[in-house]
C-alpha cells in the first residue's frame, strides 16, 4: 500500500454525548474539518449504542429498550442462509444501517457542500460484539462457532455498506473496527485463541476496500493487532502510552509498510480534561513518541504517519466537556503540524 501520511491531523473515535444529530455533526465539522467522523449518539436511545446499532438482519436478534440478545427459539436457519448468500455475493445493500439505529450517520450522509480530505466511520468489532451479545442462556454468541462466524460476516457487510455510503462525501474513507474487549485478551475471562481473534477480525477487514483501522482503548497484546491487515492502530496514548512501545520491532515493521498510528492523546475524563492544556498535551504526546525514537523509528516518520484522537469515545462526558475535548484536539493538531511539518 502507499504510505499514509496524515501528519497528525485530528479525527475522533465516534461516540459523543450529544442527542441532536444536527448539533453533533456540526461539532464534528467544526473541529475535525479534514477528517470528520459520523457521530454515534448512544444517549438518544439504546438502539444507537455501539453494540445495538449494527444488529439489523442478524439471525434471531432481539433488541429491547435496554438489551440485545439472540433468541434461539426463533427460526435461525433461513436468516443464516440469507446472510451467507449476501456475503458470498458481497450484496451489502441487503444489510444497511437504518436511520433508527444510527441517526448521526444518516444526518451526516445528508450534509451538503462539504469536501473533507477524508471521512471516517466505525463498526463494532466481531470480538467485542460477539462477547457482548448473548443468547437466551446468557452465553456470549462468540462461543458458538456458527453465530460467531455469522456475526463477523454481518459486520463485514455493515462496514462495506457504510464505506460505500461515505464515499458520497469523500473518495477517501477510513473505517475503524472498534474492539474495546481486546483489553481482556489473554485473561481468564477471554477464552479465544490468537488465531480465532485474527480470523474474525480479518473477516470484517475483508469488507473494507479503503483505509481500515482497529481501535482498542486500553492495554492489550498489540502484537495480535499489529499482525492483522489493519492500516491504522488506534490506542489510548493518554493513559497507556507505554503499552504500544513494548512492541518496537513490530511497530517499526508496521510503519515501514506505510501504515499509521492514531494517538489517543486527549483524555475522555472530565477531571483530566479540566486541567489539560495544549502545551501540556503536546509534551505528553512527545513523551509517548520518545520510546519509539529510541528504537530506531524517526520522530518525523511518527508525526507524518500519525493521527490524533481522543483517548476513546466521548459519550460519558457532559456535552460541554466533549466540545472542550474536540477543541483541545483541534488546537493540539494545529500546534504539532505547525511545529513539525
Secondary structure, DSSP 8 states (H G I E B T S, - for coil): -------SEE---SB-S---HHHHHHHHHHH-SSEEE--B-TTT-GGGSTTTTT-TT-TTEEE-SS-EEE-TTS--HHHHHHHHHHHHHT-GGGG---TTT-HHHHHHHT--S---SEEEEEEE-HHHHHHH-EETTS-BGGGSHHHHHHHHHHHHHHHHHHHHHHTTT-S-EEEEEE-GGGGGTTSTT----HHHHHHHHHHHHTT--SEEEEEE-S---HHHHHTSS-SEEEE-TTT-HHHHHTTHHHHHHHHHTT-EEEEEEE--SHHHHHH--HHHHHHHHHHHHHHHHTTT--HHHHHHTEEEEESS--TTS-HHHHHHHHHHHHHHHHHHHHHH-
